[in-house]
């Protein structure tokens, strides 16, 4: 035990980084287990899209959205979600998949949607990056419709 304390004091930056990583991993695990939204992989999202009517809400900024997005997705930047969430009301009862670039902005957006009455919310695990990594179809243009 003394050696462990000595190591931690000699290498406090490494030890702090380890502590931070453990904290972030546990936080992600707790959010996943306790969250009211479901998580879906890119392949799982495609399966849902093939079975049901799905609305994809892309919470990236418009400049990111224009570069690449899932066909027929709705763009509503996470930074504007609090003020403009009522523009998404028509999708409240839809099966909704929330996407961002890597999956880091989506959990907060999912929570906001659920708090505002959305009933079937899924988070795209890994975001648009995971979608593109699997070479799934993307669109590179201005949005067809924008909430």
C-alpha positions in Angstrom: 0.0 0.0 0.0 2.9 2.3 0.8 4.3 1.8 -2.7 0.9 2.7 -4.2 0.8 6.0 -2.3 4.4 6.7 -3.3 3.6 5.9 -7.0 0.6 8.2 -6.8 2.6 11.1 -5.3 5.5 10.7 -7.7 3.2 10.4 -10.8 0.3 12.5 -9.7 -0.5 13.6 -13.3 -0.8 10.0 -14.5 -2.8 9.1 -11.4 -5.2 12.1 -11.9 -5.6 11.2 -15.6 -6.5 7.6 -14.5 -9.0 8.9 -12.0 -10.6 11.1 -14.6 -10.9 8.3 -17.1 -12.5 6.0 -14.6 -14.9 8.7 -13.6 -15.9 9.4 -17.3 -16.4 5.7 -18.0 -18.5 5.2 -14.9 -20.6 8.3 -15.7 -21.2 7.0 -19.2 -22.3 3.6 -17.8 -24.6 5.2 -15.2 -26.2 7.4 -17.9 -26.7 4.5 -20.2 -28.3 2.3 -17.4 -30.5 5.1 -15.9 -31.3 7.1 -19.1 -34.8 7.0 -20.4 -33.6 6.9 -24.0 -32.3 3.8 -25.8 -29.0 3.6 -27.5 -28.8 2.2 -31.0 -25.8 1.5 -33.3 -25.6 2.7 -36.8 -26.6 -0.8 -38.1 -29.4 -0.9 -35.5 -30.6 2.5 -36.8 -30.8 1.2 -40.3 -32.8 -1.8 -39.2 -35.2 0.6 -37.4 -35.5 2.8 -40.5 -36.3 -0.3 -42.6 -39.0 -1.5 -40.2 -40.7 1.7 -39.0 -41.2 5.4 -39.8 -38.2 7.1 -38.1 -37.3 10.7 -37.6 -33.6 11.5 -37.3 -32.9 14.7 -35.4 -29.4 15.9 -36.1 -28.2 18.2 -33.2 -25.0 19.4 -34.9 -24.6 23.0 -36.0 -25.8 23.8 -39.5 -22.3 24.1 -40.8 -21.6 20.5 -39.8 -25.0 19.3 -41.0 -24.4 20.7 -44.5 -21.1 18.8 -44.9 -22.8 15.4 -44.3 -26.1 14.2 -42.8 -28.5 11.2 -42.9 -31.1 11.5 -45.7 -34.2 13.4 -44.6 -32.9 14.2 -41.1 -34.0 17.3 -39.3 -31.4 19.7 -38.2 -31.8 21.4 -34.8 -28.5 22.4 -33.2 -28.2 21.3 -29.6 -27.3 25.0 -28.7 -30.8 26.1 -30.0 -32.8 23.1 -28.6 -33.9 24.8 -25.4 -35.4 27.8 -27.3 -36.8 26.1 -30.3 -37.8 22.6 -29.1 -41.5 23.4 -29.8 -40.6 23.4 -33.5 -40.1 19.6 -33.1 -43.4 18.9 -31.5 -44.8 17.2 -34.6 -42.3 14.4 -34.0 -43.2 13.8 -30.3 -44.9 10.5 -31.0 -42.5 9.3 -33.7 -39.6 6.9 -33.2 -36.8 9.5 -33.0 -33.1 8.9 -33.4 -30.9 11.7 -32.2 -27.5 12.1 -33.8 -24.5 14.4 -33.4 -20.9 14.0 -34.7 -19.5 11.5 -32.3 -22.3 10.8 -29.7 -21.2 13.4 -27.1 -23.9 16.0 -27.6 -26.7 13.6 -28.2 -27.3 12.4 -24.6 -28.2 15.9 -23.4 -30.4 16.4 -26.4 -32.2 13.1 -25.7 -32.8 14.1 -22.1 -34.3 17.4 -23.2 -36.6 15.7 -25.8 -37.8 13.2 -23.2 -38.5 16.1 -20.7 -40.6 17.7 -23.4 -42.8 14.7 -24.0 -41.0 12.7 -26.6 -42.0 9.1 -26.1 -39.6 6.9 -28.2 -36.1 8.4 -28.2 -33.0 6.6 -29.4 -29.4 7.9 -29.3 -27.2 7.0 -32.3 -24.1 5.5 -30.7 -20.9 7.0 -32.1 -23.0 9.6 -34.0 -22.5 10.5 -37.7 -18.9 9.4 -37.4 -19.9 5.8 -36.7 -22.5 6.1 -39.6 -19.8 7.3 -42.0 -17.3 4.7 -40.8 -19.6 2.0 -42.0 -20.0 3.7 -45.3 -23.7 4.1 -44.8 -25.4 6.6 -47.2 -25.1 10.3 -46.4 -26.2 13.5 -48.0 -23.9 16.4 -48.6 -26.2 19.4 -49.2 -28.4 21.9 -47.5 -31.3 20.3 -45.5 -34.6 19.6 -47.2 -36.5 20.8 -44.2 -35.1 22.4 -41.1 -36.8 22.8 -37.8 
